[in-house]
Amino acid sequence: MLFSDIATWFSGVQAEFTLNFITSNRWRLIYNGLLVTLQITLVACLMGIVIGIIVATVRTTKDKAGHTMRKGLPRTLLVIVDWVCRLYITVIRGTPIVIQLMIMYFVIFVSSRNGVLVAILAFGLNSGAYVSEIFRGGIMSIDAGQFEAGRSLGLNYVQTMGLIIAPQVLKNVLPTLANEFIVLLKETAVAGYVAVGDLTFAANRIRGVTYSAFMPLIAVALIYLTLVMFLTWLVGKLERRLRQSDNR
């Protein structure tokens, strides 16, 4: 009786697997969804890093050198840009990514039908706000003596940042940046709200045709889990490599 029940269960699982993935080559939906998810994540991450570096540089320049600047146009521009950066961070960090994505697609780019591009912009802007705080925290954690040492060597503020501060900051924030990449990967699961064919959207399409939720959703969950575990392993390896370099 037990073996009969097990055989029946395996037969049911096989039938569900065939229905959801083999019939009509529905596995291609999952494959294409994975490619879209990775594309959005990679490009949005790079966009977020660029935005984050710019915003963090503006904010730390205002905090560290703004009070020493003479009154005039450069200082006024710095104050204005710093205010814009603060507003950007406040708005992005204070609103859900789903709402930002829907505003980008249904309001700002309402005439566009390139959902992947809109998703990249939305996730990139969202990531940039968090990455900027990561870089700003890294810059502010550097001892003030490092800045003074650069000035004593005859370097200006920009040269000091580029030659002395930036290498130390990059080394300190690399693990945190890698974790932000992992978070961004999981956040892209909401891209289907604007009909982007990512992994989650692919699972919903299969579910809508087969009326079977278990197989497609579990498959997508396992793919995300595998990707996150792999990236976590890479982050751990990176942190160990950085600790070894510190001990040399």
C-alpha positions as CSV (number, residue, x, y, z in Angstrom):
1,M,0.0,0.0,0.0
2,L,2.8,2.4,0.9
3,F,4.7,1.7,-2.3
4,S,1.5,2.2,-4.3
5,D,0.9,5.6,-2.7
6,I,4.5,6.6,-3.3
7,A,4.3,5.6,-7.0
8,T,1.0,7.5,-7.3
9,W,2.6,10.6,-5.8
10,F,5.6,10.4,-8.1
11,S,3.3,9.9,-11.1
12,G,1.3,13.0,-10.1
13,V,4.5,15.0,-9.7
14,Q,5.8,13.9,-13.1
15,A,2.4,14.8,-14.7
16,E,2.5,18.2,-13.1
17,F,6.1,18.8,-14.2
18,T,5.3,17.8,-17.7
19,L,2.2,20.0,-17.8
20,N,4.0,23.1,-16.5
21,F,7.4,22.9,-18.2
22,I,7.5,20.3,-21.0
23,T,4.2,20.8,-22.7
24,S,4.4,23.6,-25.3
25,N,8.0,24.2,-24.2
26,R,6.8,26.3,-21.3
27,W,10.2,26.0,-19.7
28,R,11.3,28.7,-22.2
29,L,9.2,31.2,-20.3
30,I,11.2,30.5,-17.2
31,Y,14.5,30.7,-19.1
32,N,13.6,34.0,-20.8
33,G,12.3,35.3,-17.5
34,L,15.7,34.5,-15.9
35,L,17.5,36.4,-18.7
36,V,15.3,39.4,-18.2
37,T,15.7,39.3,-14.4
38,L,19.5,39.2,-14.7
39,Q,19.6,42.0,-17.3
40,I,17.5,44.3,-15.1
41,T,19.6,43.5,-12.1
42,L,23.0,44.0,-13.7
43,V,22.2,47.2,-15.6
44,A,20.3,48.7,-12.6
45,C,23.1,47.8,-10.3
46,L,25.7,49.6,-12.5
47,M,23.3,52.6,-12.8
48,G,22.8,52.6,-9.0
49,I,26.6,52.6,-8.4
50,V,27.1,55.6,-10.8
51,I,24.3,57.6,-9.2
52,G,25.4,56.6,-5.7
53,I,29.0,57.8,-6.3
54,I,27.8,61.1,-7.7
55,V,25.3,61.7,-4.9
56,A,27.7,60.6,-2.1
57,T,30.4,62.8,-3.5
58,V,28.1,65.9,-3.5
59,R,26.9,65.2,0.0
60,T,30.3,64.6,1.5
61,T,31.8,67.5,-0.3
62,K,29.1,69.7,1.2
63,D,29.7,68.3,4.7
64,K,33.5,68.4,4.7
65,A,34.4,71.3,2.4
66,G,31.3,73.4,2.1
67,H,31.9,75.5,5.2
68,T,35.5,76.3,4.0
69,M,34.3,77.6,0.5
70,R,34.1,81.3,-0.1
71,K,30.6,82.7,-0.6
72,G,29.8,82.9,-4.3
73,L,28.3,80.9,-7.2
74,P,30.2,77.6,-6.6
75,R,29.1,77.4,-3.0
76,T,25.5,78.3,-3.9
77,L,25.4,75.6,-6.6
78,L,26.8,73.1,-4.1
79,V,24.1,73.9,-1.6
80,I,21.4,73.6,-4.2
81,V,22.7,70.3,-5.6
82,D,23.2,68.9,-2.1
83,W,19.5,69.8,-1.3
84,V,18.4,68.1,-4.5
85,C,20.4,65.0,-3.5
86,R,18.9,64.9,0.0
87,L,15.4,65.3,-1.5
88,Y,16.1,62.4,-3.9
89,I,17.3,60.1,-1.1
90,T,14.3,61.0,1.1
91,V,11.7,60.4,-1.6
92,I,13.3,57.2,-2.9
93,R,13.9,55.6,0.5
94,G,10.5,56.7,1.8
95,T,8.3,55.2,-0.9
96,P,7.9,51.5,-1.9
97,I,9.7,50.3,-5.0
98,V,6.5,49.0,-6.5
99,I,4.9,52.4,-6.4
100,Q,8.1,53.9,-7.9
101,L,8.0,51.3,-10.7
102,M,4.3,52.0,-11.5
103,I,4.8,55.8,-11.5
104,M,7.7,55.4,-13.9
105,Y,5.7,53.1,-16.2
106,F,2.1,54.5,-16.0
107,V,2.9,58.2,-15.4
108,I,6.4,59.3,-16.5
109,F,6.9,57.0,-19.4
110,V,3.3,56.3,-20.2
111,S,3.9,56.4,-23.9
112,S,6.7,53.9,-23.7
113,R,6.1,50.2,-24.2
114,N,9.7,49.1,-23.3
115,G,8.9,47.7,-19.9
116,V,12.5,46.4,-19.4
117,L,14.0,49.8,-19.9
118,V,11.5,51.4,-17.5
119,A,12.2,48.7,-14.9
120,I,15.9,49.3,-15.3
121,L,15.5,53.1,-14.7
122,A,13.2,52.5,-11.7
123,F,15.4,50.0,-10.0
124,G,18.5,51.9,-10.9
125,L,17.2,55.1,-9.3
126,N,16.0,53.1,-6.3
127,S,19.4,51.4,-5.9
128,G,21.3,54.7,-6.3
129,A,19.7,56.2,-3.2
130,Y,20.8,53.3,-1.0
131,V,24.2,53.0,-2.7
132,S,24.8,56.7,-2.1
133,E,24.4,56.2,1.6
134,I,26.7,53.2,1.5
135,F,29.4,55.3,-0.1
136,R,28.7,58.3,2.1
137,G,29.1,56.2,5.2
138,G,32.3,54.8,3.8
139,I,33.7,58.3,3.1
140,M,32.7,59.7,6.5
141,S,34.2,56.7,8.3
142,I,37.7,57.6,7.0
143,D,39.7,59.4,9.6
144,A,39.9,63.2,9.1
145,G,43.7,62.9,9.3
146,Q,43.7,61.2,5.9
147,F,42.3,64.4,4.4
148,E,44.8,66.5,6.2
149,A,47.6,64.3,5.1
150,G,46.5,64.8,1.5
151,R,46.4,68.5,1.9
152,S,49.9,68.5,3.5
153,L,51.2,66.7,0.4
154,G,49.9,69.6,-1.7
155,L,46.9,67.8,-3.1
156,N,43.6,69.6,-3.5
157,Y,40.3,68.2,-2.3
158,V,39.5,66.4,-5.6
159,Q,43.0,64.8,-5.8
160,T,42.8,63.8,-2.1
161,M,39.5,62.1,-2.7
162,G,40.6,60.3,-5.8
163,L,44.1,59.2,-4.7
164,I,43.8,58.7,-1.0
165,I,40.2,58.4,0.1
166,A,38.5,56.6,-2.7
167,P,40.7,53.4,-2.7
168,Q,40.1,53.0,1.1
169,V,36.4,53.6,0.7
170,L,36.0,51.2,-2.1
171,K,37.7,48.4,-0.1
172,N,35.5,49.1,2.9
173,V,32.2,49.2,1.1
174,L,32.7,46.3,-1.4
175,P,30.9,43.7,0.8
176,T,28.0,46.0,1.5
177,L,27.7,46.8,-2.2
178,A,27.6,43.1,-3.0
179,N,24.8,42.6,-0.5
180,E,22.9,45.5,-2.2
181,F,23.2,43.6,-5.4
182,I,21.6,40.6,-3.8
183,V,18.8,42.7,-2.4
184,L,18.3,44.3,-5.8
185,L,18.1,40.9,-7.5
186,K,15.2,39.9,-5.2
187,E,13.4,43.3,-5.6
188,T,13.2,42.8,-9.3
189,A,10.5,40.2,-8.6
190,V,7.9,43.0,-8.7
191,A,8.8,44.0,-12.3
192,G,5.8,42.0,-13.5
193,Y,3.5,44.8,-12.1
194,V,4.3,46.6,-15.4
195,A,4.1,43.5,-17.6
196,V,7.9,42.9,-17.7
197,G,8.5,39.2,-18.5
198,D,10.8,38.5,-15.6
199,L,10.9,35.2,-13.6
200,T,7.8,35.9,-11.5
201,F,5.8,37.1,-14.5
202,A,6.8,33.9,-16.3
203,A,5.6,31.8,-13.3
204,N,2.3,33.6,-13.3
205,R,1.8,33.1,-17.1
206,I,2.4,29.3,-16.7
207,R,0.0,29.3,-13.7
208,G,-2.6,31.1,-15.7
209,V,-2.5,28.5,-18.5
210,T,-2.1,25.3,-16.4
211,Y,-4.1,26.4,-13.3
212,S,-1.3,24.8,-11.3
213,A,0.5,27.1,-8.9
214,F,2.8,24.8,-7.1
215,M,5.3,23.8,-9.8
216,P,6.0,27.2,-11.5
217,L,6.1,29.1,-8.2
218,I,8.4,26.6,-6.5
219,A,10.6,26.5,-9.6
220,V,11.0,30.3,-9.5
221,A,11.6,30.3,-5.8
222,L,14.4,27.7,-6.2
223,I,16.0,29.7,-9.0
224,Y,16.0,32.8,-6.8
225,L,17.4,30.8,-3.8
226,T,20.1,29.3,-6.0
227,L,21.2,32.7,-7.3
228,V,21.2,34.3,-3.8
229,M,23.2,31.4,-2.4
230,F,25.7,31.7,-5.1
231,L,26.0,35.5,-4.7
232,T,26.3,35.1,-0.9
233,W,29.1,32.6,-1.4
234,L,30.9,35.1,-3.6
235,V,30.4,37.9,-1.0
236,G,31.8,35.6,1.7
237,K,34.8,34.8,-0.5
238,L,35.3,38.5,-1.2
239,E,35.2,39.4,2.5
240,R,37.8,36.7,3.3
241,R,40.1,37.9,0.6
242,L,39.8,41.5,1.9
243,R,40.5,40.3,5.5
244,Q,43.6,38.5,4.3
245,S,44.9,41.6,2.5
246,D,44.4,43.6,5.7
247,N,46.6,41.1,7.6
248,R,49.5,41.4,5.2
